[in-house]
Amino acid sequence: MFYRRREIVGLENVPPDGPLLIVSNHPNALVDALVVTTTVRRPVTLTAKSTLADAPLVGHLMRAGNVVPIHRARDVAAGADPSKNLDSMAEIQRRLAEGGAFILFPEGQSHSDPAMRRFKHGAARLALDYLAAGNPGRMHIQPVGLTFEDKARFRSRVLLRFGEPLDVAAWRTAHPDARLRALTDELRTRMEALTLNFADRDEELLLHRAAEVLETRGEQPPALGRPGPTLAARVALIERLRTGYRTLREAEGAGEAAAEAAESATGAGAAASYASSEDVEEPTTREKTEPASVDRRASDPAMSEPRKSDRSKAGHEIESAAHGPMAGPAPDGGLDPDAPSDVEARSGVARSSSANSADERSAGAAPPPIAVRHLAERVVAFRDRLDEAGIDPRELHISMHPLRVARFIVREGLLLVVGLPLAAWGALNVALPYAATRRVARRLSATPDQVASYAVFGALVIF
């Protein structure tokens, strides 16, 4: 098989008999169907676009495997006839009534997007039509999620996660008035729990690279011949990182919005103060003739000095400016060159005080948002540096103790002496067909999700 290791989770959830629709995400063309059908412990019939039947090798395999063709509207120019889908649907219903199992891909097309595409209604329609026809044998829908470590790389890994099967009759009883879209949405929700989905390419790249570093846990890599972290463990780590990353991004966005609102409120307050000062009445004749050098505060004890509460408030603001989060000392105890000046700190405290409501003051100030975007840039830059240096993250923690180095040299030397003749013999036997298969697969593949399919079917001919 193209992939070195196949990890399986939840295979016991698959019903051993009875009518069954297996629904899967579709990241890797024909290989997706091969991986699933060779994993479940019961015969599974495939459906495929009708245009594949015209290909010399694939068409022969479709006919040999009793694949049911589906005529897509987008393939009319290539010879598809959507009117024949009625016959295809009738054939599927007949085989289901006999207790058969089918695999379907609700996305409708293989792709390499960072998230699943919009689901089509085919699986839901088949299930509800079968239920309306009497539901002989009680149909179930089995969701499965496929995750490839590197789908275009030979001898990489693939993870299959089988979820809880959906009893179509029980679902209809719980949702008697639900439309077709409701069942499709239910299937998508279940599939999202079994697959990795990202907001965009940047999030996908960041979380995969962060997981590659974190999964080492600062420990030495496993000894040669011993398995390292599983793909399932890496996927679970990526899912936790995704949750934390999105939570921090939301907090950062909320903090930025609050800062913008506070700045707007401060600007509006300053404008209002300026406008009110324009409305002050002209001084009276007596006030105009009074000497400017007379200080009226001298005759009023209440105005001769600031009140104690005002001094306390000012002292609190200055102390907050000196010791608060905006003007704290550097971690090494010295001055932080990036910290704001006293004036900036005081103005920041003043803006915060004017913007906060009474409820916010009673609850305490919220901590400043974490600069998660800056951290993300550092993670990606770090992994790029490792790639440029040809260093695998697992190699960062290799011990350079003399005894360990000596043992490594002895072990690798023995493996070289014993394994080199066998490796040379194997290379002589398969090097040319392997190179030919690889060349054909890469030349014919327009996208990464096609490489493995061309390699598998090309190997059937070349080898």
C-alpha positions in Angstrom: 0.0 0.0 0.0 1.1 3.6 -0.6 1.0 4.5 3.1 3.4 2.9 5.6 1.0 2.9 8.6 -2.8 3.0 8.9 -4.1 4.0 12.3 -7.7 3.1 13.1 -10.0 4.5 15.8 -13.6 3.3 16.4 -13.8 0.5 14.0 -16.0 -1.3 16.4 -18.7 1.3 15.7 -19.3 0.0 12.2 -22.5 -2.2 12.0 -21.5 -5.7 10.9 -24.6 -6.2 8.8 -27.7 -4.5 7.5 -28.1 -1.6 5.0 -25.4 0.9 5.5 -24.2 4.2 4.0 -20.6 5.1 4.9 -20.0 8.8 4.5 -16.4 10.2 4.4 -14.5 13.4 3.7 -12.7 13.4 0.4 -9.1 14.7 0.6 -7.3 12.1 -1.6 -9.3 11.1 -4.7 -9.7 7.3 -5.3 -7.4 6.4 -2.4 -10.1 7.5 0.0 -12.4 4.8 -1.1 -9.6 2.2 -1.1 -8.5 3.0 2.4 -12.0 2.8 3.8 -13.2 -0.3 2.0 -10.1 -2.3 2.9 -10.5 -1.3 6.6 -14.1 -2.2 7.3 -14.9 -5.9 7.9 -17.7 -6.2 5.4 -18.1 -5.8 1.6 -18.6 -2.2 0.5 -19.7 -1.0 -2.9 -18.3 2.1 -4.4 -20.0 4.9 -6.4 -17.9 6.9 -8.9 -18.4 9.5 -11.5 -19.4 8.0 -14.8 -16.6 9.5 -16.8 -14.0 7.3 -15.0 -15.5 4.3 -16.8 -14.0 5.4 -20.0 -10.4 5.2 -18.7 -8.8 2.0 -19.8 -7.5 0.7 -16.4 -9.9 2.4 -14.0 -12.9 1.5 -16.2 -12.0 -2.1 -16.1 -11.6 -2.0 -12.3 -15.0 -0.3 -11.9 -16.7 -3.0 -13.9 -14.9 -5.7 -12.0 -15.9 -4.2 -8.6 -19.6 -3.6 -9.6 -19.1 0.2 -9.0 -22.3 2.1 -9.5 -21.7 5.1 -11.9 -23.1 8.6 -11.0 -23.6 11.0 -13.8 -22.8 14.5 -12.8 -24.2 17.6 -14.5 -20.8 19.2 -14.7 -19.5 16.2 -16.7 -22.1 16.4 -19.5 -19.5 17.8 -21.9 -17.4 14.7 -21.1 -20.3 12.3 -21.9 -22.2 12.1 -18.7 -26.0 11.7 -18.9 -27.7 12.8 -15.7 -31.0 11.2 -16.7 -29.4 7.8 -16.1 -29.0 8.6 -12.4 -32.6 7.3 -11.8 -31.3 3.9 -12.8 -28.2 4.3 -10.6 -30.4 5.3 -7.6 -32.7 2.3 -8.1 -29.7 0.0 -8.2 -28.3 1.4 -5.0 -31.7 1.0 -3.3 -31.9 -2.6 -4.5 -28.5 -3.5 -3.1 -29.2 -1.7 0.2 -32.4 -3.7 0.6 -30.3 -6.9 0.3 -28.2 -5.6 3.3 -25.4 -4.1 1.3 -23.1 -1.2 2.2 -22.1 1.8 0.1 -19.5 4.5 0.6 -20.4 8.1 -0.4 -18.5 11.4 -0.3 -20.9 14.2 0.5 -18.5 16.9 -0.7 -18.8 15.5 -4.2 -15.2 16.1 -5.3 -11.7 15.5 -4.0 -9.8 18.5 -2.9 -6.9 19.9 -0.8 -8.8 22.7 1.0 -8.1 23.4 4.7 -11.7 22.5 5.6 -14.5 20.3 4.2 -16.5 21.8 1.4 -20.3 22.3 1.4 -22.1 18.9 1.6 -24.4 17.8 -1.1 -27.7 16.1 -0.3 -27.1 12.7 -2.0 -26.5 10.6 1.2 -29.4 12.2 3.0 -31.7 11.8 0.1 -30.8 8.1 -0.3 -31.4 7.5 3.4 -34.7 9.2 3.6 -35.9 7.6 0.3 -34.9 4.2 1.7 -36.8 5.0 4.9 -39.9 6.0 2.9 -39.7 2.7 1.0 -40.2 0.8 4.3 -36.6 0.7 5.7 -36.1 -3.0 5.3 -33.2 -4.1 7.6 -33.1 -0.7 9.4 -30.6 1.5 7.7 -27.6 3.2 9.4 -25.3 6.0 8.3 -21.6 5.5 9.3 -19.5 8.6 9.4 -15.7 8.3 9.0 -13.0 10.9 9.0 -9.7 10.6 7.1 -6.6 12.4 8.1 -3.4 12.0 6.0 0.0 12.9 7.5 1.3 13.9 4.0 -1.0 12.4 1.4 1.4 12.9 -1.5 4.4 11.4 0.3 5.1 7.7 -0.1 5.3 5.7 3.2 3.6 8.3 5.3 0.7 7.7 7.6 -3.1 7.8 7.5 -5.7 8.0 10.3 -9.2 6.7 10.1 -11.7 7.7 12.8 -15.1 6.0 12.8 -17.9 7.8 14.7 -21.1 6.6 16.2 -23.5 5.3 13.5 -26.7 7.2 12.9 -30.0 5.2 13.0 -32.0 6.9 10.2 -35.4 5.7 11.6 -34.5 7.0 15.1 -33.4 10.3 13.7 -36.6 10.7 11.7 -38.7 10.0 14.8 -36.8 12.7 16.7 -37.1 15.1 13.8 -40.5 14.4 12.2 -40.7 17.7 10.4 -37.1 18.1 9.4 -36.2 18.7 5.8 -33.4 17.2 3.7 -30.9 19.9 4.7 -31.4 19.1 8.4 -30.1 15.5 7.9 -27.2 16.8 5.7 -26.3 19.3 8.4 -26.4 16.5 11.0 -24.0 14.4 8.9 -21.6 17.4 8.5 -21.6 18.1 12.3 -20.6 14.5 13.0 -18.0 14.6 10.3 -16.4 17.8 11.6 -15.8 16.0 14.9 -13.8 13.3 13.0 -11.7 15.6 10.7 -9.3 18.5 10.9 -10.8 21.7 9.6 -9.1 25.1 9.6 -10.2 28.7 9.0 -7.6 29.2 6.3 -4.1 28.1 5.1 -2.3 30.2 7.6 -4.1 28.6 10.5 -3.5 25.1 9.0 0.2 25.7 8.6 0.7 27.3 12.0 -1.1 24.6 14.0 0.7 21.7 12.2 4.1 23.3 12.7 3.4 24.1 16.3 2.2 20.5 16.9 5.4 19.1 15.3 7.5 21.0 17.9 5.3 20.4 20.9 4.8 16.7 20.4 8.5 16.1 21.2 7.7 17.3 24.7 11.3 18.3 25.1 12.3 14.6 25.3 14.8 12.6 23.3 13.5 10.9 20.2 12.6 7.2 20.5 15.3 4.7 19.7 15.6 3.4 16.2 12.9 0.8 15.5 10.6 2.0 18.3 7.4 3.8 17.4 7.2 7.5 18.2 4.0 9.6 18.8 1.0 8.3 16.8 -0.7 10.3 14.2 -3.9 10.1 16.3 -2.0 11.8 19.2 -0.8 14.5 16.9 -4.3 15.1 15.6 -5.6 15.4 19.1 -2.8 17.9 19.9 -3.7 19.9 16.8 -7.4 20.0 17.9 -6.4 21.3 21.4 -4.1 23.9 19.8 -6.9 25.0 17.5 -9.3 25.5 20.4 -6.7 27.5 22.3 -5.6 29.5 19.3 -9.1 30.6 18.4 -9.9 31.5 22.0 -6.9 33.7 22.2 -7.6 35.3 18.8 -11.1 36.1 20.0 -9.8 37.7 23.2 -7.2 39.7 21.2 -9.9 40.9 18.9 -12.2 41.9 21.8 -9.3 43.7 23.4 -8.6 45.7 20.3 -12.2 46.5 19.8 -12.4 47.7 23.4 -9.3 49.9 23.0 -10.8 51.5 19.8 -14.1 52.1 21.6 -12.2 53.7 24.6 -10.2 55.9 22.2 -13.4 57.0 20.4 -15.1 57.7 23.7 -12.0 59.8 24.8 -12.1 61.8 21.6 -15.9 62.4 21.9 -15.4 63.6 25.5 -12.7 66.0 24.6 -14.8 67.4 21.8 -17.8 67.8 24.2 -15.5 69.6 26.7 -14.3 72.0 24.0 -17.8 72.7 22.8 -19.0 73.5 26.4 -16.1 75.9 26.9 -17.3 77.9 23.9 -20.6 78.4 25.6 -19.3 80.1 28.8 -20.8 83.6 29.3 -18.6 86.7 29.0 -17.4 88.0 32.4 -19.4 90.8 34.0 -18.2 94.4 34.2 -17.1 93.8 37.8 -15.1 90.7 36.9 -13.5 92.7 34.0 -12.4 95.5 36.3 -11.1 93.2 39.0 -7.3 93.1 39.1 -5.9 90.0 37.4 -3.3 89.6 40.2 -6.0 88.9 42.8 -6.1 85.2 43.8 -9.6 84.4 44.8 -8.5 81.1 46.3 -6.6 82.9 49.0 -9.8 84.1 50.6 -11.6 80.7 50.3 -10.1 78.0 52.6 -12.0 75.3 50.7 -10.1 76.3 47.6 -6.7 76.9 49.0 -5.5 73.3 48.6 -6.8 70.1 47.0 -9.1 67.9 49.0 -7.6 64.8 50.6 -9.7 62.5 48.4 -8.4 64.2 45.3 -4.8 63.7 46.4 -5.5 60.1 47.2 -7.0 59.5 43.7 -4.1 61.2 42.0 -1.6 59.2 44.0 -3.4 56.0 43.1 -3.3 56.9 39.4 0.4 57.7 39.6 1.1 54.5 41.4 -0.9 52.5 38.8 1.1 54.2 36.1 4.4 53.3 37.8 3.6 49.7 38.7 0.7 48.7 36.4 1.0 46.5 33.4 1.9 49.3 31.0 5.0 50.5 32.9 6.2 47.4 34.6 9.9 46.5 35.0 11.7 44.3 32.6 11.9 40.6 33.5 15.6 40.9 34.4 14.9 43.7 36.9 16.1 46.5 34.8 14.3 49.1 32.7 12.3 47.8 29.8 13.2 49.9 26.7 9.9 49.1 25.2 7.9 50.3 28.2 5.9 53.6 27.8 7.1 56.8 29.4 5.5 58.2 32.6 3.4 60.6 30.5 2.2 57.8 28.2 1.4 55.6 31.2 -0.5 58.4 33.0 -2.4 59.2 29.8 -3.2 55.5 29.4 -4.6 55.3 32.9 -6.6 58.5 32.4 -8.1 57.1 29.2 -8.9 53.8 30.9 -10.5 55.6 33.8 -12.7 57.7 31.6 -13.8 54.8 29.5 -14.6 52.3 32.1 -18.1 52.1 33.4 -19.1 51.7 37.1 -19.7 48.0 36.6 -16.2 47.5 35.0 -14.5 49.4 37.9 -16.3 47.2 40.5 -15.4 44.0 38.7 -11.7 45.0 38.2 -9.8 45.8 35.0 -9.4 43.0 32.4 -5.9 41.8 31.7 -4.3 43.1 28.4 -4.9 40.8 25.4 -2.2 38.3 24.5 -0.3 39.2 21.3 -1.1 35.8 19.8 -0.4 36.9 16.2 3.1 37.8 17.2 3.6 34.4 18.9 2.2 32.7 15.7 4.8 34.5 13.6 7.6 33.4 15.9 6.4 29.7 15.7 6.3 29.7 11.9 9.7 31.5 11.7 11.3 29.0 14.0 10.1 26.0 12.0 11.3 27.7 8.8 14.7 28.1 10.3 14.7 24.4 11.2 13.8 23.5 7.6 16.5 25.7 6.2 19.0 24.0 8.5 17.7 20.5 7.6 16.8 19.8 11.3 13.8 17.7 12.3 12.1 19.0 15.5 12.7 15.6 17.1 16.4 16.1 16.7 16.5 19.2 18.9 16.6 17.1 22.1 19.2 14.5 21.1 21.6 13.9 23.9 25.3 14.5 23.1 26.5 12.4 26.1 29.6 10.5 25.0 28.2 7.1 26.0 25.0 7.8 23.9 27.1 8.9 21.0 29.3 5.8 21.1 26.3 3.5 21.3 24.7 5.3 18.3 27.8 4.9 16.2 28.1 1.2 17.1 24.4 0.5 16.4 24.4 2.4 13.1 27.6 0.8 12.0 26.2 -2.7 12.6 23.0 -1.8 10.7 25.1 -0.5 7.8 27.2 -3.7 7.6 24.1 -6.0 7.8 21.6 -3.9 6.0 23.6 -2.4 3.2 23.8 -5.6 1.1 20.0 -6.2 1.5 19.3 -2.6 0.6 21.5 -2.7 -2.4 19.7 -5.9 -3.7 16.3 -4.3 -3.1 17.3 -1.1 -4.9 18.5 -3.1 -7.9 15.2 -4.9 -8.1 12.7 -2.0 -7.7 14.6 1.2 -8.3 13.6 1.5 -12.0 9.9 0.7 -11.6 9.7 2.8 -8.5 11.3 5.8 -10.2 9.0 5.3 -13.2 5.9 5.1 -11.1 6.9 8.2 -9.2 7.6 10.1 -12.4 4.3 9.1 -14.0 2.3 9.9 -10.9 3.8 13.4 -10.5 3.5 14.2 -14.2 -0.2 13.2 -14.4 -1.2 14.8 -11.1 -2.6 18.3 -11.4 -3.2 18.6 -7.6 -1.7 17.0 -4.5 -4.9 14.9 -3.9 -4.2 13.0 -7.1 -0.6 11.9 -6.6 -1.4 8.8 -4.4 -4.2 7.6 -6.7 -2.0 7.8 -9.8 0.9 6.1 -8.0 -1.3 3.2 -6.8 -2.9 2.5 -10.2 0.3 3.2 -12.0 2.1 0.6 -9.9 -0.5 -2.0 -10.9 0.7 -1.7 -14.5 4.4 -0.9 -14.0 5.2 -3.4 -11.3 
